[in-house]
Amino acid sequence: MLGPVLLTAARSDRLRRLVSAAPVTRPVVDRFVAGETLPDALAAVRALAADGIEVTLDHLGEDITSAAQATATRDAYLRLLEALAAERLGPRAEVSVKLSAFGQALPTGGEELALEGARRVAEAARAAGTTVTLDMEDHTTVDSTLGVLAELRREYPETGAVLQSYLFRTEDDARALATGGSRVRLVKGAYKEPASVAHQDKAEVDRAYVRCLKILMAGGGYPMIGSHDPRLITIAQELAVRHGRKPGDYEFQMLYGIRVDEQHRLAESGHRVRAYIPYGGDWYGYFMRRLAERPANLTFFLRSFV
């Protein structure tokens, strides 16, 4: 029941100031966020790579209000990719991009600005020997994000996408993207969505996840299973065997700091595992969504807070 409350709180400037100022917040945030600087992010990449776990990096920031902010976000990703190339970490680390942080929602020319910024990042990613995945946000952005994806894939077909199983439309989107060369991360979804467009019951979201996963596993693309749920991880392994997929034909993705032992177990058993590493100063919205997703995360935070 607290999930919707926390998702609403993620948009509250007043709560943002309160939580950010609390003395105990920083140590708890550090469980989920690699740090605020590029060196922090690179240190996390090196540590995980040494343990056989790949990463996808997200420079935190969304809901920007100006073209200048969009340009600053783009430039942060370009610096990140330059640093990954310099350390030859490209094969171990891709990047995840939220188009809202690239200006997607700006009233004038937002989608074009986001596309051009993402194109520059995709170019730099290829030069660094890695790839870009476009994160999915709330349901109002799905068509725009998939449109940008289609344009990017004309020149950079390795560009990945994210689909959220709680949306009613996602099975159709999965069928459209389950094609050769397509990279799709399937997640349950972490935004507050109305009942008119999304499943509200957890069991329904899980069942939708399995239906979408079946489509992706049966298709010609590269599925990326974004889940910490033991049942879904087991189902994914069973589907992979059923469709003749080897470990390198799909991968598991989990959030930085969550189910770390399971990440290592899967990697040690021969599976490809990728941790989603967020970094940067604008961590509040991301942090609140992580608390909303799992009661264990909220319990961990409240225990530390008290």
GUTI-152583 format. One line per 4 residues: their letters; for each residue y, x, z of N, C-alpha, C. Coordinates in Angstrom, 1 decimal. Atoms other than C-alpha are relative to their C-alpha. Example, Ala and Ser with C-alpha at 12.3 -4.5 7.8 and 13.67 -1.06 7.14 Angstrom:
BEGIN
AS = -1.2,0.9,0.0,-4.5,12.3,7.8,1.2,0.9,0.0 | -1.1,-0.9,0.0,-1.1,13.7,7.1,1.1,-0.8,0.8
END
This chain:
BEGIN
MLGP = -1.2,0.8,0.0,0.0,0.0,0.0,1.3,0.9,0.0 | -1.1,-0.8,0.0,2.3,2.9,0.5,0.4,0.7,-1.3 | -0.2,-0.7,1.3,1.9,4.2,-3.0,1.3,-0.5,-0.7 | -1.2,0.4,0.7,4.6,1.9,-4.6,1.2,0.3,0.8
VLLT = -1.1,-0.3,-0.8,6.9,2.6,-1.7,0.5,1.5,-0.3 | -0.2,-1.5,0.2,6.6,6.4,-2.3,0.5,0.2,-1.4 | -0.5,-0.2,1.3,7.1,6.0,-6.0,1.4,-0.5,-0.2 | -1.4,0.5,0.0,10.3,4.0,-5.4,0.9,1.1,0.7
AARS = -0.8,-1.0,-0.7,11.4,6.7,-3.0,0.2,1.3,-0.8 | -0.2,-1.1,0.9,10.9,9.3,-5.7,1.3,-0.1,-0.8 | -1.2,0.2,0.8,14.0,7.8,-7.4,1.2,-0.1,0.9 | -1.1,0.2,-0.9,16.1,7.7,-4.3,0.8,1.3,0.3
DRLR = -0.8,-1.2,-0.3,18.9,10.3,-4.0,0.2,0.1,1.5 | -0.2,-0.1,-1.4,19.4,9.4,-0.3,-1.2,0.6,0.7 | 1.2,-0.5,-0.5,15.8,10.1,0.5,-0.3,1.4,-0.5 | 0.2,-1.4,0.5,15.8,13.2,-1.7,0.8,0.9,1.0
RLVS = -0.8,-0.8,-0.9,18.6,14.6,0.5,-0.7,0.2,1.4 | 0.6,0.0,-1.4,16.8,13.6,3.8,-1.3,0.9,0.0 | 1.2,-0.8,0.0,13.4,15.1,2.8,0.3,1.5,-0.3 | -0.3,-1.4,0.3,14.9,18.2,1.3,0.6,0.8,1.2
AAPV = -0.6,-0.6,-1.2,16.8,18.9,4.5,-0.9,0.2,1.2 | 0.9,-0.1,-1.1,13.9,18.5,6.8,-0.6,1.4,0.1 | 0.5,-1.4,-0.2,12.9,21.9,8.3,-1.5,0.2,-0.4 | 1.5,-0.2,0.3,9.1,21.2,7.8,-0.3,-0.2,-1.4
TRPV = 0.3,0.4,1.4,9.4,20.1,4.2,-0.5,1.2,-0.8 | 0.3,-1.1,0.9,9.3,23.5,2.5,-1.4,0.5,0.1 | 1.4,-0.4,-0.1,6.0,24.7,3.9,-1.0,-1.0,-0.6 | 0.9,1.0,0.5,4.4,21.4,2.9,0.1,0.0,-1.5
VDRF = -0.2,0.0,1.4,5.9,21.5,-0.6,-0.7,1.2,-0.6 | 0.6,-1.2,0.6,4.6,25.0,-1.1,-1.5,-0.2,-0.3 | 1.4,0.3,0.3,1.1,23.5,-1.1,-0.1,-0.5,-1.4 | 0.1,0.7,1.3,1.8,21.6,-4.3,0.9,0.7,-1.1
VAGE = -1.0,-0.6,0.9,4.7,23.7,-5.9,-0.1,1.5,0.1 | 0.2,-1.5,-0.1,4.3,27.4,-6.8,1.2,0.7,0.5 | -1.2,-0.7,-0.5,7.9,28.2,-5.9,1.1,-0.5,-0.9 | -1.2,0.4,0.7,11.4,27.8,-7.3,0.4,0.9,-1.1
TLPD = -0.5,-1.0,1.0,11.7,30.9,-9.5,-1.2,0.4,-1.0 | 0.9,-0.5,1.0,10.0,32.4,-12.6,-1.0,1.0,0.6 | 1.0,-0.9,-0.6,8.5,35.3,-10.6,-1.0,-0.7,0.9 | 0.9,0.8,-0.8,7.0,32.7,-8.2,-1.1,-0.5,-0.9
ALAA = 1.0,0.6,0.9,5.3,31.0,-11.1,-0.9,1.1,-0.6 | 0.8,-1.1,0.6,4.1,34.3,-12.7,-1.0,0.5,1.1 | 0.9,-0.4,-1.1,2.6,35.3,-9.3,-1.2,-0.9,0.1 | 1.1,1.0,-0.1,0.6,32.1,-9.2,-0.9,0.1,-1.2
VRAL = 0.8,-0.2,1.2,-0.6,32.6,-12.7,-1.0,1.2,0.1 | 0.9,-1.2,-0.1,-1.9,36.1,-12.0,-1.1,-0.3,1.0 | 1.0,0.2,-1.0,-3.7,35.0,-8.8,-1.1,-0.9,-0.5 | 1.0,0.9,0.5,-5.4,32.1,-10.5,-0.9,0.6,-1.1
AADG = 0.7,-0.7,1.1,-6.3,34.1,-13.6,-1.0,1.0,0.5 | 0.9,-1.0,-0.6,-7.9,36.7,-11.4,-1.3,-0.7,0.5 | 1.1,0.8,-0.5,-10.2,33.9,-10.1,-0.7,-0.8,-1.1 | 0.6,0.7,1.2,-11.1,32.7,-13.6,0.5,-1.4,-0.3
IEVT = -0.6,1.3,0.2,-8.8,29.7,-13.6,1.2,0.1,-0.8 | -1.1,-0.1,0.9,-6.4,29.1,-16.4,1.1,-1.0,0.6 | -1.0,0.8,-0.5,-3.1,27.3,-15.9,0.8,-0.7,-1.1 | -1.1,0.6,0.8,-0.5,25.0,-17.4,1.2,-0.1,0.9
LDHL = -1.3,-0.1,-0.8,3.1,25.5,-16.2,1.0,-1.0,-0.4 | -1.0,1.1,0.2,5.6,22.8,-15.7,1.3,0.4,0.7 | -1.3,-0.3,-0.6,9.3,23.8,-15.1,0.6,-1.4,0.4 | -0.3,1.3,-0.5,10.3,20.9,-12.9,1.5,-0.4,-0.3
GEDI = -1.3,0.6,0.4,13.2,18.6,-14.0,-0.2,-1.1,-0.9 | 0.1,1.2,0.9,13.5,15.2,-15.5,1.2,-0.9,0.3 | -1.1,0.9,-0.1,16.0,12.4,-16.0,1.3,0.7,0.0 | -1.3,-0.7,0.1,18.7,14.7,-17.1,1.1,-0.9,-0.6
TSAA = -1.1,0.9,0.4,22.1,13.2,-18.0,0.9,0.7,-1.0 | -0.9,-0.6,1.0,23.6,15.7,-20.5,-0.8,0.9,-0.9 | 0.6,-1.0,1.0,22.8,17.8,-23.6,-0.1,1.4,0.6 | -0.1,-1.4,-0.6,23.8,20.9,-21.6,-1.2,0.2,0.9
QATA = 1.1,-0.2,-0.9,21.1,20.2,-19.0,-1.3,0.1,-0.8 | 1.2,-0.1,0.9,18.5,19.6,-21.8,-0.1,1.4,-0.6 | 0.1,-1.4,0.5,19.4,23.0,-23.3,-0.4,1.0,1.1 | 0.4,-0.9,-1.1,19.1,24.7,-19.9,-1.5,-0.1,0.3
TRDA = 1.4,0.2,-0.2,15.6,23.2,-19.5,-0.8,0.8,-1.1 | 0.7,-0.7,1.1,14.6,24.4,-23.0,0.1,1.5,0.2 | -0.2,-1.4,-0.2,16.0,27.9,-22.2,-0.9,0.5,1.1 | 0.9,-0.4,-1.0,14.0,28.0,-19.0,-1.4,0.2,-0.5
YLRL = 1.3,-0.1,0.5,10.8,27.4,-20.9,-0.1,1.2,-1.0 | 0.0,-1.2,0.9,11.8,30.1,-23.5,-0.1,1.3,0.8 | 0.2,-1.2,-0.8,12.2,32.6,-20.7,-1.4,0.1,0.6 | 1.4,0.0,-0.5,8.9,31.6,-19.2,-1.0,0.5,-1.0
LEAL = 0.9,-0.5,1.0,7.1,32.1,-22.5,0.2,1.4,-0.4 | -0.3,-1.4,0.3,8.8,35.4,-23.1,-0.7,0.8,1.1 | 0.6,-0.7,-1.1,7.6,36.5,-19.6,-1.5,0.0,-0.1 | 1.5,0.1,0.2,4.0,35.3,-20.3,-0.4,1.0,-1.1
AAER = 0.4,-0.9,1.1,4.0,37.2,-23.6,0.1,1.5,0.4 | -0.2,-1.4,-0.5,5.3,40.4,-21.9,-1.1,0.5,0.8 | 1.1,-0.4,-0.9,2.5,40.3,-19.4,-1.3,-0.3,-0.6 | 1.3,0.3,0.8,-0.1,39.2,-22.0,-0.8,-1.1,0.7
LGPR = 0.6,1.1,-0.7,-0.8,36.1,-20.0,-0.1,-1.3,-0.9 | 0.0,1.2,0.9,-0.5,33.7,-23.0,-1.4,-0.6,-0.1 | 1.4,0.7,0.1,-4.3,33.2,-23.4,-0.4,-0.7,1.3 | 0.4,0.6,-1.3,-4.5,32.2,-19.7,0.9,-1.1,0.4
AEVS = -1.0,1.0,-0.5,-1.4,30.0,-19.5,0.7,-0.7,-1.1 | -0.8,0.8,0.9,0.0,27.2,-21.5,1.1,-0.6,0.7 | -1.1,0.7,-0.7,3.1,25.1,-20.8,-0.1,-1.5,-0.2 | -0.1,1.5,0.1,3.6,21.4,-20.1,1.5,-0.4,0.0
VKLS = -1.4,0.3,0.3,6.8,19.8,-21.2,0.2,-1.5,0.3 | -0.4,1.4,-0.1,8.4,16.5,-20.0,1.3,-0.2,-0.9 | -1.1,0.1,1.0,10.6,15.3,-22.9,1.3,-0.6,0.7 | -1.2,0.5,-0.7,12.9,13.5,-20.4,0.9,1.1,0.4
AFGQ = -0.8,-1.2,-0.4,14.0,17.0,-19.3,0.6,0.7,-1.2 | -0.5,-0.5,1.2,14.7,17.8,-22.9,1.0,-0.9,-0.7 | -1.0,0.9,0.5,17.1,14.9,-23.3,-0.4,-1.3,-0.7 | 0.6,1.1,0.7,14.8,12.2,-24.6,0.7,-1.3,0.2
ALPT = -0.6,1.3,-0.4,16.6,9.3,-22.8,1.5,0.0,-0.2 | -1.5,0.0,0.2,20.2,10.4,-23.7,0.3,-1.1,-1.0 | -0.3,1.2,0.9,21.9,7.4,-25.4,0.3,0.3,-1.4 | -0.3,-0.4,1.4,23.0,9.3,-28.4,-0.8,1.3,-0.4
GGEE = 0.7,-1.1,0.5,20.6,11.5,-30.3,-1.0,0.6,0.9 | 0.9,-0.6,-1.0,18.3,12.0,-27.3,-1.4,0.4,-0.6 | 1.3,-0.3,0.5,15.0,11.8,-29.1,0.0,1.2,-1.0 | -0.1,-1.1,1.0,16.2,14.2,-31.9,0.2,1.3,0.8
LALE = -0.3,-1.2,-0.8,17.5,16.6,-29.2,-1.3,0.5,0.7 | 1.2,-0.4,-0.6,14.2,16.5,-27.4,-1.0,0.6,-1.0 | 0.9,-0.6,1.1,12.2,17.1,-30.6,0.4,1.4,-0.3 | -0.4,-1.4,0.4,14.3,20.1,-31.5,-0.3,1.0,1.1
GARR = 0.3,-0.9,-1.1,14.0,21.6,-28.0,-1.5,0.3,0.1 | 1.5,-0.2,0.0,10.2,21.0,-28.0,-0.5,0.9,-1.1 | 0.4,-0.8,1.1,9.9,22.5,-31.4,0.3,1.5,0.3 | -0.3,-1.4,-0.3,11.6,25.7,-30.2,-1.0,0.6,1.0
VAEA = 0.9,-0.5,-1.0,9.3,25.9,-27.2,-1.4,0.1,-0.7 | 1.3,-0.1,0.7,6.2,25.3,-29.5,0.0,1.3,-0.8 | -0.1,-1.2,0.8,7.4,28.1,-31.7,-0.2,1.3,0.9 | 0.1,-1.2,-0.9,7.7,30.5,-28.7,-1.4,0.0,0.6
ARAA = 1.3,0.1,-0.6,4.4,29.3,-27.3,-1.0,0.7,-1.0 | 0.9,-0.6,0.9,2.6,30.2,-30.5,0.2,1.5,-0.1 | -0.3,-1.4,0.0,4.3,33.6,-30.5,-0.6,0.7,1.2 | 0.6,-0.6,-1.2,3.0,34.2,-27.0,-1.5,-0.2,0.1
GTTV = 1.4,0.2,0.0,-0.5,33.2,-27.9,-0.5,-1.2,0.8 | 0.3,1.1,-0.8,-0.5,29.9,-26.2,0.4,-1.3,-0.6 | -0.2,1.3,0.6,0.1,26.2,-26.6,1.0,-0.8,0.9 | -0.8,0.9,-0.8,2.3,23.3,-25.4,-0.7,-1.4,0.1
TLDM = 0.4,1.4,-0.2,1.3,19.9,-24.0,1.2,-0.8,0.4 | -1.1,0.9,-0.3,3.7,17.0,-23.9,-0.5,-0.9,1.1 | 0.3,0.9,-1.1,3.5,15.3,-20.5,0.4,-1.4,-0.4 | -0.3,1.4,0.2,3.5,11.5,-20.5,0.7,-0.5,1.3
EDHT = -0.7,0.5,-1.1,6.0,9.7,-18.3,-0.1,-1.5,0.1 | 0.3,1.4,-0.1,6.6,6.0,-17.7,-0.2,-0.7,-1.3 | 0.5,0.7,1.2,5.5,3.3,-20.2,1.1,-0.1,-1.0 | -1.1,0.2,1.0,9.0,3.0,-21.8,0.2,1.2,-0.9
TVDS = -0.1,-1.2,0.8,8.7,6.5,-23.2,-1.2,0.3,-0.9 | 1.2,-0.4,0.7,5.2,6.4,-24.7,0.2,0.1,-1.5 | -0.1,-0.1,1.4,6.1,5.5,-28.2,0.9,1.1,-0.5 | -0.8,-1.1,0.3,8.9,8.0,-28.3,-0.7,1.3,0.1
TLGV = 0.7,-1.3,-0.2,6.7,10.8,-26.9,-1.1,0.2,-1.1 | 1.0,-0.1,1.1,3.9,10.0,-29.4,0.6,0.3,-1.3 | -0.7,-0.2,1.3,6.4,10.0,-32.2,0.4,1.5,-0.1 | -0.4,-1.4,0.0,7.7,13.5,-31.1,-1.3,0.8,-0.2
LAEL = 1.3,-0.7,0.2,4.0,14.6,-30.9,-0.4,0.1,-1.4 | 0.4,0.1,1.4,3.3,13.5,-34.4,0.9,1.0,-0.9 | -0.9,-0.9,0.7,6.4,15.4,-35.7,-0.4,1.5,0.3 | 0.3,-1.4,-0.3,5.5,18.6,-33.8,-1.3,0.4,-0.6
RREY = 1.3,-0.4,0.5,1.9,18.5,-34.9,-0.1,0.3,-1.5 | -0.1,-0.4,1.5,3.0,18.8,-38.6,0.0,1.5,-0.1 | -0.2,-1.5,0.1,3.9,22.4,-37.9,-0.8,0.7,1.1 | 0.7,-0.6,-1.1,2.2,23.0,-34.6,-1.2,-0.9,0.4
PETG = 1.1,0.9,-0.3,-1.1,21.1,-34.7,-0.7,0.2,1.3 | 0.6,-0.3,-1.3,-2.2,22.7,-31.5,0.7,-0.7,1.2 | -0.8,0.7,-1.1,0.4,20.7,-29.5,-0.9,-1.1,0.6 | 0.9,1.0,-0.8,-1.4,18.6,-26.8,0.8,-1.2,0.4
AVLQ = -0.6,1.3,-0.5,-0.7,15.1,-25.4,-0.6,-0.4,1.3 | 0.6,0.5,-1.2,-1.3,13.3,-22.2,-0.1,-1.5,-0.1 | 0.1,1.5,0.0,-2.6,9.7,-21.9,-0.4,-0.4,1.4 | 0.1,0.5,-1.3,-2.6,7.6,-18.8,-0.9,-1.3,0.0
SYLF = 1.0,1.1,0.1,-5.6,5.3,-18.2,0.5,-1.3,0.6 | -0.4,1.3,-0.6,-3.7,2.7,-16.2,0.8,-0.8,-0.9 | -0.7,0.8,1.0,-1.8,1.6,-19.2,-1.0,-0.8,-0.9 | 0.9,0.8,0.9,-3.4,-1.3,-21.2,-0.2,0.6,-1.4
RTED = -0.1,-0.5,1.4,-2.5,0.4,-24.5,-0.9,1.2,-0.2 | 0.5,-1.4,0.1,-4.3,3.7,-23.7,-1.3,0.1,-0.8 | 1.3,-0.1,0.8,-7.7,2.9,-25.3,0.3,0.1,-1.4 | -0.4,-0.1,1.4,-6.0,2.4,-28.6,0.6,1.3,-0.3
DARA = -0.6,-1.3,0.2,-3.9,5.5,-28.2,-1.1,1.1,0.0 | 1.1,-1.0,-0.1,-7.1,7.5,-27.3,-0.7,0.0,-1.4 | 0.7,0.0,1.3,-8.8,6.3,-30.5,0.9,0.7,-1.1 | -0.9,-0.6,1.0,-5.7,7.4,-32.6,0.0,1.5,0.2
LATG = -0.2,-1.4,-0.2,-5.7,10.8,-31.0,-1.4,0.8,0.1 | 1.3,-0.7,-0.1,-9.5,11.5,-30.9,-0.4,0.5,-1.3 | 0.3,-0.6,1.3,-9.4,13.5,-34.1,0.0,1.5,0.1 | 0.1,-1.5,0.0,-10.1,17.1,-35.1,1.3,0.7,0.3
GSRV = -1.2,-0.8,-0.3,-7.7,19.6,-33.6,0.9,-0.6,1.1 | -0.9,0.6,-1.0,-6.1,17.1,-31.2,-0.5,0.3,1.4 | 0.2,-0.4,-1.4,-5.8,18.2,-27.5,0.6,-1.2,0.8 | -0.5,1.1,-0.7,-5.6,15.3,-25.1,-0.4,0.1,1.5
RLVK = 0.3,0.1,-1.4,-5.3,15.4,-21.3,0.0,-1.4,0.5 | 0.1,1.3,-0.5,-6.5,12.2,-19.7,0.2,-0.1,1.5 | -0.2,0.2,-1.5,-5.1,11.2,-16.3,0.1,-1.5,0.3 | -0.1,1.4,-0.4,-4.9,8.0,-14.3,1.4,-0.5,-0.1
GAYK = -1.4,0.5,0.1,-1.1,7.8,-14.2,0.6,0.0,1.4 | -0.6,-0.2,-1.3,1.4,8.4,-11.4,1.4,-0.6,0.1 | -1.3,0.7,0.0,4.4,6.2,-12.2,-0.2,-1.4,0.4 | 0.1,1.4,-0.4,5.2,2.8,-10.8,0.2,-0.9,-1.2
EPAS = 0.0,0.8,1.2,4.4,0.4,-13.6,-0.2,-1.5,0.3 | 0.2,1.4,-0.2,4.6,-3.4,-13.9,-1.4,-0.5,-0.4 | 1.3,0.6,0.3,1.5,-5.6,-14.0,-0.1,-0.4,-1.5 | 0.0,0.4,1.4,2.5,-6.6,-17.5,-0.5,1.1,-1.0
VAHQ = 0.4,-1.1,0.9,1.6,-3.2,-18.9,-1.0,0.9,0.5 | 0.9,-0.9,-0.6,-0.7,-1.5,-16.5,-0.9,-0.6,1.0 | 0.9,0.4,-1.1,-3.7,-2.0,-14.3,0.6,0.3,1.3 | -0.5,-0.2,-1.3,-2.8,-2.4,-10.7,-1.1,0.4,1.0
DKAE = 1.1,-0.3,-0.9,-6.2,-2.2,-9.1,-0.7,1.3,-0.3 | 0.6,-1.4,0.2,-7.7,1.3,-8.5,-1.3,-0.1,-0.7 | 1.2,0.1,0.7,-11.1,0.2,-9.6,0.1,-0.2,-1.5 | -0.3,0.2,1.4,-9.7,-1.1,-12.9,0.5,1.2,-0.7
VDRA = -0.5,-1.2,0.6,-7.8,2.1,-13.5,-1.2,1.0,-0.2 | 1.1,-0.9,0.2,-11.0,4.1,-12.9,-0.9,-0.5,-1.2 | 0.8,0.4,1.1,-13.0,1.9,-15.3,0.7,0.2,-1.3 | -0.7,-0.3,1.2,-10.3,2.2,-17.9,0.0,1.5,-0.3
YVRC = 0.1,-1.5,0.2,-10.4,6.0,-17.4,-1.3,0.3,-0.7 | 1.3,-0.3,0.6,-14.1,6.1,-18.2,-0.1,-0.5,-1.4 | 0.0,0.5,1.4,-13.6,3.9,-21.3,0.7,1.0,-0.9 | -0.8,-1.0,0.8,-10.9,6.3,-22.6,-0.7,1.3,-0.1
LKIL = 0.7,-1.2,0.1,-13.0,9.3,-21.7,-1.1,0.0,-1.0 | 1.1,0.1,1.0,-15.9,8.0,-23.7,0.5,0.1,-1.4 | -0.6,-0.1,1.3,-13.6,7.6,-26.7,0.3,1.5,-0.4 | -0.4,-1.4,0.3,-12.3,11.2,-26.4,-1.2,0.9,-0.1
MAGG = 1.2,-0.8,0.1,-15.7,12.7,-25.8,-0.8,-0.2,-1.3 | 0.7,0.3,1.2,-17.1,11.0,-28.8,0.7,0.4,-1.2 | -0.9,-0.3,1.1,-14.2,12.0,-31.0,-0.1,1.5,-0.4 | 0.0,-1.3,0.5,-13.4,15.2,-32.8,1.0,0.9,0.6
GYPM = -1.0,-0.8,-0.7,-10.7,16.4,-30.5,-0.5,0.8,1.2 | 0.3,-0.9,-1.1,-10.5,18.6,-27.4,0.4,-0.8,1.3 | -0.4,0.8,-1.2,-10.6,16.4,-24.2,0.3,1.0,1.2 | -0.4,-0.7,-1.3,-8.9,17.7,-21.0,0.0,-1.0,1.1
IGSH = 0.3,1.0,-1.0,-10.2,15.8,-18.0,0.9,0.3,1.2 | -1.0,-0.1,-1.1,-7.2,15.5,-15.6,-0.4,-0.9,1.2 | 0.4,0.8,-1.1,-8.8,14.3,-12.4,-0.6,0.9,1.1 | 0.7,-0.6,-1.1,-9.9,15.3,-8.9,-1.1,-0.8,0.5
DPRL = 0.9,0.9,-0.5,-12.2,12.4,-8.5,-1.5,0.5,-0.3 | 1.3,-0.5,0.2,-15.8,13.6,-8.0,-0.9,-0.8,-0.9 | 0.8,0.9,0.9,-17.3,10.6,-9.7,0.4,0.2,-1.5 | -0.4,-0.1,1.4,-15.2,11.0,-12.8,-0.3,1.4,-0.6
ITIA = 0.4,-1.3,0.5,-15.9,14.7,-13.0,-1.5,0.0,-0.4 | 1.5,0.1,0.3,-19.7,14.0,-12.9,-0.2,-0.8,-1.3 | 0.1,0.8,1.3,-19.3,11.3,-15.6,0.4,0.8,-1.2 | -0.5,-0.8,1.1,-17.3,13.7,-17.7,-1.1,1.0,-0.4
QELA = 1.0,-1.0,0.3,-20.1,16.3,-17.5,-1.2,-0.7,-0.7 | 1.1,0.8,0.7,-22.7,13.6,-18.4,0.3,-0.3,-1.4 | -0.4,0.3,1.4,-20.7,12.5,-21.4,0.0,1.2,-0.9 | -0.1,-1.3,0.8,-20.2,16.1,-22.5,-1.4,0.3,-0.5
VRHG = 1.4,-0.3,0.4,-24.0,16.6,-22.5,-0.5,-1.0,-1.1 | 0.4,1.1,0.9,-24.6,13.2,-24.3,0.6,0.3,-1.4 | -0.6,-0.2,1.3,-22.2,14.2,-27.1,-0.1,1.5,-0.5 | 0.3,-1.4,0.5,-23.5,17.8,-27.4,1.2,1.0,0.1
RKPG = -1.1,-0.9,-0.2,-20.3,19.4,-26.1,-0.4,1.2,1.0 | 0.2,-1.1,-0.8,-20.5,22.9,-24.7,1.2,0.2,0.9 | -1.2,-0.1,-1.0,-18.2,24.0,-21.7,1.3,0.4,-0.7 | -1.3,-0.4,0.7,-15.7,25.5,-24.2,0.5,-1.1,-0.9
DYEF = -0.4,1.1,0.8,-15.4,22.2,-26.0,0.8,-1.1,0.7 | -0.8,0.9,-0.8,-13.5,20.5,-23.2,0.4,0.8,1.3 | -0.4,-0.7,-1.2,-11.9,21.4,-19.9,0.4,-0.9,1.1 | -0.4,0.8,-1.2,-11.2,20.2,-16.4,1.4,0.5,0.4
QMLY = -1.3,-0.4,-0.4,-7.6,20.1,-15.2,0.3,-0.6,1.4 | -0.3,0.5,-1.3,-6.5,19.7,-11.6,1.4,0.6,0.4 | -1.3,-0.4,-0.5,-3.2,20.0,-9.7,-0.1,1.2,0.9 | -0.2,-1.1,-0.8,-2.1,23.2,-8.1,-0.1,-0.4,1.5
GIRV = 0.1,0.3,-1.4,-3.1,23.1,-4.4,-0.9,-1.1,0.4 | 0.8,1.1,-0.3,-5.4,20.2,-4.6,-1.5,0.2,-0.4 | 1.4,-0.3,0.3,-9.2,20.5,-4.4,-0.3,1.4,-0.5 | 0.1,-1.4,0.4,-9.0,24.2,-4.7,-1.5,0.5,0.0
DEQH = 1.4,-0.4,0.0,-12.6,24.7,-3.7,-0.8,-0.5,-1.2 | 0.7,0.6,1.1,-13.8,22.4,-6.4,0.4,0.7,-1.3 | -0.4,-0.7,1.2,-11.7,24.2,-9.0,-0.8,1.3,-0.1 | 0.7,-1.2,0.1,-13.4,27.4,-8.1,-1.5,-0.2,-0.2
RLAE = 1.5,0.3,0.2,-16.9,25.8,-8.0,-0.2,-0.3,-1.5 | 0.1,0.3,1.4,-16.4,24.4,-11.5,0.1,1.3,-0.9 | -0.2,-1.2,0.7,-15.1,27.7,-12.8,-1.2,1.0,0.1 | 1.2,-0.9,-0.3,-18.0,29.7,-11.2,-1.2,-0.5,-0.7
SGHR = 1.2,0.5,0.7,-20.5,27.3,-12.8,0.1,0.0,-1.5 | -0.1,-0.2,1.5,-19.2,28.1,-16.3,0.9,-0.9,-0.7 | -1.0,0.9,0.6,-16.7,25.3,-16.9,1.4,0.6,-0.2 | -1.3,-0.5,0.2,-13.3,25.9,-18.2,0.9,-0.9,0.9
VRAY = -0.8,0.7,-1.0,-10.8,24.9,-15.5,1.5,0.5,-0.1 | -1.4,-0.3,0.1,-7.0,24.7,-15.7,0.8,-0.6,1.2 | -0.8,0.5,-1.0,-4.6,24.3,-12.8,1.4,-0.3,-0.5 | -1.4,0.4,0.4,-1.3,22.4,-13.3,1.0,0.5,1.0
IPYG = -0.9,-0.7,-0.9,1.4,24.6,-11.8,1.4,-0.4,-0.2 | -1.4,0.3,0.1,4.8,23.1,-11.2,0.9,1.1,0.7 | -0.9,-0.9,-0.7,7.7,25.4,-10.3,1.5,-0.4,-0.3 | -1.4,0.3,0.2,11.5,25.1,-10.0,0.7,-0.7,1.2
GDWY = -0.7,0.6,-1.2,14.2,23.7,-7.7,-0.1,-1.5,0.0 | 0.0,1.4,0.0,13.9,20.1,-8.8,-1.4,-0.6,0.3 | 1.4,0.3,-0.3,10.6,19.5,-7.0,-0.2,-1.4,0.6 | 0.1,1.2,-0.9,11.4,16.2,-5.1,-0.8,-1.1,-0.7
GYFM = 0.7,1.1,0.7,10.2,13.6,-7.7,-1.5,0.3,-0.2 | 1.4,-0.4,0.2,7.0,15.5,-8.5,-0.7,-0.1,1.4 | 0.6,-0.1,-1.3,6.3,16.0,-4.8,-0.3,-1.4,0.5 | 0.2,1.3,-0.4,6.7,12.3,-4.0,-1.1,-0.7,-0.7
RRLA = 1.1,0.6,0.8,4.4,11.3,-6.8,-1.4,0.5,0.5 | 1.3,-0.5,-0.5,1.7,13.6,-5.4,-0.4,-0.7,1.3 | 0.3,0.7,-1.3,2.0,11.9,-2.0,-0.5,-1.4,-0.3 | 0.4,1.4,0.3,1.7,8.5,-3.6,-1.4,-0.1,-0.6
ERPA = 1.3,0.1,0.7,-1.4,9.4,-5.5,-1.2,-0.1,0.9 | 1.2,-0.1,-0.8,-3.8,10.2,-2.7,0.4,-0.1,1.5 | -0.3,0.2,-1.4,-3.7,9.1,1.0,-0.2,1.4,0.7 | 0.2,-1.3,-0.7,-5.0,12.6,2.0,1.2,0.9,-0.2
NLTF = -1.3,-0.8,0.1,-1.8,14.2,0.6,1.0,-0.5,0.9 | -1.0,0.6,-0.9,0.3,11.8,2.5,-0.3,0.3,1.5 | 0.4,-0.4,-1.3,-1.7,12.4,5.7,0.4,1.4,0.3 | -0.3,-1.4,-0.2,-1.3,16.1,5.3,1.5,0.2,0.2
FLRS = -1.4,-0.2,-0.2,2.5,15.8,4.9,0.5,-0.6,1.3 | -0.5,0.6,-1.2,3.0,13.4,7.8,-0.5,0.7,1.3 | 0.4,-0.8,-1.1,0.9,15.5,10.1,0.9,1.2,0.2 | -0.9,-1.2,-0.1,3.0,18.5,9.3,1.4,-0.4,0.5
FV = -1.3,0.5,-0.3,6.2,16.5,9.6,0.1,-0.3,1.5 | 0.0,0.3,-1.4,5.3,15.2,13.1,-0.1,1.3,0.8
END
